[in-house]
Amino acid sequence: MNPLLDKYGFMVDSANSSSKSKSLLSSFVIVSLAVFSGYAAFDLEAASALTRLLRDWVIVYFDWFLILTSGSILLFMLALLFHPKAGEVLGEHNEPPEFSRWSWFAMLFSAGLGPGLLYWGAAEPISHLNENPLLTFLELNAGTEQAVVPAIVVTVFHWGLHGWAMYALAALAIAYSTYRHNQPLAFSTALTPLLGKARINGRTGSLIDCIALYGTVFGVATSIGLSVSIMNAAIEPFTGLDFDLYNQIIIVALVCVLGIVSAISGVAKGIRRISEINIWLSLLLLLTFLAVGPTVPILVTLLSTLMEYFLAVLPMGFWIAGLPEQQAWQGAWTVFYWGWWFAWTPFVALFVARISKGRTIREFITGVLLVPTLVIVLWMSVFGGTAIHQELATSGVISSAVNQDYSLGLIASIDDLGLDQINSLLFMIVAFLLFTWLVTSLDSATLVICNMLNVSQSTIMKIIWGLVLGAVSCTLMLVGGIEALQAASVIIGLPMALIMLLVMGSVARLVLAKEP
């Protein structure tokens, strides 16, 4: 998700096993993904059935595990804020931060948010307006004014503290081991305090790296697959490019080519400059919605959402559905999101660790958890609040678009703003944001993967892994669209959740150790 990795010196030697072991690991993952793609191309229906079977198996038997693990991680990180070691610096004693606080916050924003907020910003609150557990618990009528805040609260719940706690936990373990114990900047480094160097440098470390690779590939593939659909919808009004799977695959191919070129040619610096503009364009888009939408109701919704979310976040985080309809809802939404967050963790955690040298543990946890969450509350309240109030006023205009395809939610909301003279401009802004985010995501993911495999200087490996990311994205889209994309995150999220439990034990051991 972050376009700034190599700019900040992320291309370091992350070896914790032999080059031969890394080569075998890379070959195994590539071959397995090629087999999956080939199998899907040979029989799309069978591949679709297999992904649904694996997804349903995880949801039926292990939804509780994903939910309790994510909740436990958040509690652990909050408790760590009050530990005496929370004042220690991630680096040498009294070492100043490498980046200013503003730059650090900006990089955190670009690291973990990205195009998903555009895809779900309007669609998810609209979906929750008519169905979510809070409505039942609070005995509120679905599809009414009373249901507005609960719908946005549930959306923020899926994007807020729980996911960022996962990133913070892994990033803290990596940063502490790297900056205070001179370990390589690698994901498996997070488990060194718990498992020891011998295991991490051996087969155990290779297995962890393998799962981290799958997590990165499927996490990125899910983001690309979701993003190209809304990008297709955004450019359709002014290009005439039909909204269909064929055109979306063409967009993926274009993104793949540009991402690879960026990774191997050095033009990533220019793309990174463009991506910095994204923050200001995102702000412009948000302010436009706030200004021309139902401003007062949105601001009231924002304040109510902020209060209700922080009051409900912990109880919601440990709720496990009991009734079949509740279990279906939780599997489709919460379990998917936790799997997606877990899958993204190796990618984002490495970057967050890299940019956080010199921060105290307390400052690190507060910043990584709180800043993105507040941005998400603002974003979802503005875009989700606008879409919901449009829905209540026009009786079904937005929901009909969302029911057709989630990616059409934001597009329908822009259409309903009544700004015909600048609608094309807003669509172009959305398309530009998505395109640059997609290219830089693929660029960064390619560099991260190559770094994990100690082939960061290999042009051919950058090309191969860029093609792999594009191929997996297209495969999942062909297999089952959003359903297959969600299934991939849920499936890979299960082993990643297990690893994150071990990471939590690793951090606990670091904190409890007498040695600073």
N, C-alpha and C positions, 0 to 999 in steps of 0.2 A: 504494500500500500504506500510505502514511502519512497519518494524519488531521490533521497539525499544520501543514500548509503555510502557509495564509494567516495563522494565528495568529502566525507568526514573520516576518511581513513579506515573504512570498514574492511578493506581488502588486506586482512592480516592472515598470518598462518594459523589456521584453526586445527592443525593436525593433532589428533590425540590417538592415532593409530597409524600403521604403516601405509605408505602410498599404495601398496598392493591391495591392502584391505579396503581402502577407499575406492580403488578402481573396481574391485569386485562388487562392492556395495552399489556403486553407480550403475554398473552393468546389470545387476540383478533388478534394480528398480526400473531402469529403462526397458528391459526385456519384459518385465511383468506388466508395465503400462502398455507396451506395444501389443502384448497378447490380449489384454483387456480391450484395447481399441480395435484390434483385428476381430476378436470375438463379437464385439458389438456391431461392426460393419457387416459381418457375415450373417448375424441374426439379431436384428434390433429388438425384436419382441422378446426373445429369450434373455438378452442382456437386461432389458427393462424389468422383466420378471425377477431376475436375480438381484438387481439392486433394490427392488421393493421388498423382496424376501429378507435380505440382510438388514435393511433399514427397520422393517417391522420387528425383526428378531431383537435388535438392539433396544427399540422402544418398549417392547413388551417385557423383556427380561432385565434391562439395565437402565431404564429411564431414571429409576430411583438413584442409581449410582452416579449418573451425570449430574443430577440435581443436587444431591447431598455433597458431592465433591466441590461443585462450584460454590455452594453456600459456605462450606467449611473454609475454602480458600479466602473468601471475602472476610469472614470472621477472623481468620488467622492474620490477615494483613492489617485489619483494624486494630487488633490486639497488639501487633508489633509496633504500632505508633507510640505506645506507652511504655515500651521496654527501654531500660537504661541504655542499651546499645543503639537506640534509634538516633542518638546524637552523633554517632560515628560517621566519618566521611568515607564515601566510596572512592578511595584513593589514598595517597599518602596523608599523614597527619596535617590538618589545616590546609590541604591542597585546595586552591580555589576552583570553582566550576569552570569547565572548558568553554561553555557557552553562556551567554546572558540568559536571564530568566525568560525574557520575551522570546528569544530565539528558541529556547528549550520548549516553551509552551507551543510555539508554532510548529516545531518538528513533531511534538507529540500529537498534535492535531492531524498532521499529514500522515503520521505513521499508522493510525488505527481506524480512521473514519472513511474517507474517500467516497467512492461512488455508491456504496450501500445506502447512504443517507438520502441520496436522490431517488433511488429505487423504492425505498420503503417509507420515505418521509410522509407521503400522503396515503399510500396504499395500506400500510399496516394499521394506523389509527382508524381508517374507514372500516377495515376488516373487524377490528375489535369493538367498534361501535355497536354492533349487533350481537356479538358473542365474545365473552371473556369471563373468566371465573369471578372477577370482582363484582360483576353485575349480580350474580347469584348470591354471593356473600353479603353484599350490601342491600339486596332486595330492591334493585333499581330496574326500571323498564328499559329494555334495549331500544336503540335507535331514537332516543330522546335527548333533550338538553342535559338531563341528569347523567346520561351515559358518556358525556364528552370527556370529562376529566379522567374517569377510570380507563377509557380507551387509550388516552395518551400516557397515563401512568404505566399501563401494561407495556406499551411500546418502549418507553424510557427504561423500564425494567429489563427488557431484552437487550438494550444498547448501553446500559449504564455501568454501575459499579461492579457487578459480577464479572463481566467480561474483562474489564480493565484490571481487576484484581488478579486474573489469570496472567495477563501480560506483566503486571508488576511483580508477581511472585517469581516467575521464571527470569525476568530481567534482573531482579535483585540478586538471585542466586548466581547468575552469570557475572554480574558486575562485581559482587563481593569477592568471588573467587578469582576473577581476573585482576582487579585493581589492588586487592589486599594480599593475595596469595600467588600472584604471578602465573596464573593458569591461562591457557589459550582462550580467546574470545570465541567460544563455540557452545552450542546448545548442550551437548553432553557434559560440558564443564559444570553445569548446574548441579549435577549429581555426584561430583567428585567428593564432597565432604561426607556423603552418606555411603557411597559404594567403594571409595578408594581409587587411587590412580591406576592400579593394576587392572581392575575390572573395566574402568572407563577406557583404558588403552587397549582392551581386548575385545572379545566378542560381545560383551554386554554393552560397551560403548558403541560398537557398530550397529547393534540392534536398535539402540536409542536413536542413533543418527538415521537409521533406515526409516523408523516410524516418523521422525521429524521431517524427513524428505517427503514421505507420502502426505503428511499433514500440510506441508507447504504447497505441494503440487495441487492437491484437491481443494485446499483453501483458496488458492489463487484462481483455479479453474472455476470454482463456484462464483467468485466475485466477477470474473470476466463474463461468464455465462449470464448472470443476472444483469450486468451493466450493458451489454450489447443490445439487449432487448429494449431497454428504455432509450438508449441512444438511437436505435432504429426508429422508435416512436417519435423522438424529438426532431429528427431530420426529415421525417416524412412530409410535414407540411410545406417545407420550402425546397425540397429536392424531388419530391414525387416518388421516392424510393419506397416501395410497398413494405408494409409491416409483415414480414414473414421470416421463417427459419432460414431460407436460402440466403437472403440478404444479410441476416445476422451472422451467418457463417463467413460471408465475404468480409464483413467488418472485423471479425476475429482474425481472419487471415491477414488483413491490412495491419491490425494492431500487432500481430505476431511479427511481421516483417520489420515494422518500425521499432518494436521493442528490441529485437535482435540487433538491428543496425545501431541502435542507441548503446547497447551493451558492449559492442565490439569496436565502435569507431570513435568514441569520445564525444559524440554530439550530445550525450546524456547531460553535459553541463548546460547546453542551451535549453534542453527540455526541462531541466530542473528549474531554470529561470522562469520558464513559462508556467511551470507548476506552482511557483510561488505566487503568481498572479491569481491562481485558483482561489486562494484564501479571500482575496479582495472581491473576486467575482461571486463567490459564495455569499459574502456579506451583502453585496449589491442585490443578489437574488432574494435573500432573506428580507432585506429592508423594503424591497418592492412589494413583496407579499404583505409585510406588516403595514405598509403605507396605504395600499389600495384595497386590502382585504378588510375584514371586520376587526379593526384595530383594537377597540376597547374590549370586546369579548376575548380576543387573542391574549391581551395582557392579563386579563382576569384569569384565563385558563392557564397561562404561564405561572402565575403566582400559586394558584391552587395545585397545579401539577407538581411544582417544586416541593411544596409542603407535604402533599399526600404521598409522593414517591419516597421521600426520606423517612416518613413514618411507616410505610408499608414494605420497604425493600427487604428487610430481614425476614419477616414472616412469609412473604411471597417466595423468597429464595429457598425456603425449606418445605414448601407445600408440594405434596405428591398427590396427584389425581387419583381418586378412588373409583368414581363412576365411569362407565365406558365412554360416554360422550366427552367427559372432562379429560380422560386419558388420550382420546383422539386429538382434542384441542392442544393439550400439552405436548404431545408428540410432534404435531405439525408446527408448533411455534417454539416453545421454550426449549425442548430437547434439540430441535434443529439449531437454534441459536447457540446453545452451549457447545454442541458439536463443532459448529463453525468457529466459535471463539477458540476452542481447544486446538483446532486444526491450524489456525493462524498464529498460535502462540510462538512456535520456534522462530518464525519470520520476524514478527514484530518485537519479540523479546530481545533478540540479538541487537536490533537497531536501538531500542530504548536503552539497553545496557551501554551501548557504545556512546550515546550522547549524554549520559548521566554521570560521567566521571566528575568528581569534585562535589557532588551533592551529598548532603547528609541522608541517612536512611529515612528519617522522618520527613524531610523535604521531598525526597524521591517518592515515597508512598503517597503523600498528600497530593503532589502534583500529578502523578500518573493516574490516580483514582479520581480526584475531584475536578480538575480542569476539563478533561474531555467529557465528563458526566454533565457538567453545567452547560457546556456547548450543546450537548445532545438534548437536554431539557429545553433549551431555547429553540433549537432547530425543530424538534418534534412538535413543540407547542405552536410555533408559527406555521409550519407547513401542514402538520396534521390538524391543527386547530382551524386553519383556513379551509381545508378540504372538508372537514366535518360540518362546519357552519354552512358551507356551500351545499353540502348534501342535505342538511336539514331544511334549507331554504328552497331548494329545487326538487326535493323529493326523488332521490334516486339517480341523479345525473352522474355523480362521482362513483357511486357504488356499482353502477352498471358497467362503467369502464374498468373498475378494479376486478369485477367478476369475470370480465373477458380476459384480462391479463393484468397482473400486478403492476407491470411497468407502465401501464396507461394511466395510473392514478395521478401522478404529478402533471402529466400532459393534459388530462381532463380538467384539473384544477387551474392550470394556466389559461386554458380556453375559457373557463368560466369567470375569470377575473374581469372580463369586459374591457380589455385593453387591446382591441383588435389592431390598433396602429403599431403596437410594439410587441405583439405576440411572437412574431417571427424572431425578433431580437432576443426575447427570453428563451425561445427554443434553441437559438444558436448558442446562447450562453450555456444552457444545459448540455448541449452536444459537445461544446468545447471542453467543459469541465470533465465530462465522462471520457472523452477521447484522450485527453492528456493524462488523466488519472489511470486509464487502462494501459497506455503505453509505458508510463513510468512504473506501474505495478509489475508489468511483465519484465521490464528492464531490471528492476530491483530484485525480483524473485529469481531471475536468471543469475544475477551476480551473487545473491545469497547462497543459492544452491551450489554454484561452482566454488564458492568460498568454503562451504561445508565439506566439499569433496577434495579440497586442496588442488583445484584445477583453475584457479582464478585467472591465470594468465593464458589459458588455452582458448583460442578463438573457436576451434571446432566444437569444444564442449559447450561454449556459450550458445552456439548455433543449435546444437543438439537439444539442449535443455529448453531453449526458447521454443523450438518446434514441439517438444514434448508437452509443454504447458498449453500451447495452442491446440494441439491434437486432442489432449484430454478434455479441454473445454468444449470443443466441437463434438466429441464423442458423447459427453454427458448431455449436451443439448439435443443431439439426435436420439439418444436413448429414451429420454423422457422429459426434456425441458426442465422447468423449475423443480419438478418432483425428483428427477434424477440428481440435480445439483444439490438439493437438500439432502437426499439420501447419502451422497458421497460424504458430506460433512458429518452427518450422524454416525456413519460407519467408522470413519477414521477418528472421530472424536472419542470413541470408547477407549482405544489403547492410549491415546494422548492424555485422557483423564487419569488413567492409571499412572502414567509417568509423572503427571503433575502432583499426584499424591506423594510420590517419592521426592519430588522437588521440594514440597512442603516440609518433608522430613529433613531434607538436606539443609534448608534454611534454618529450621529449628536447631539443628546441630551446630550450625555456624553461630547462631545467636547465643546458645547456651555455653559455647566454648569459652574457656577462661582467656584464651589468647585473643587479643584484639585483632 
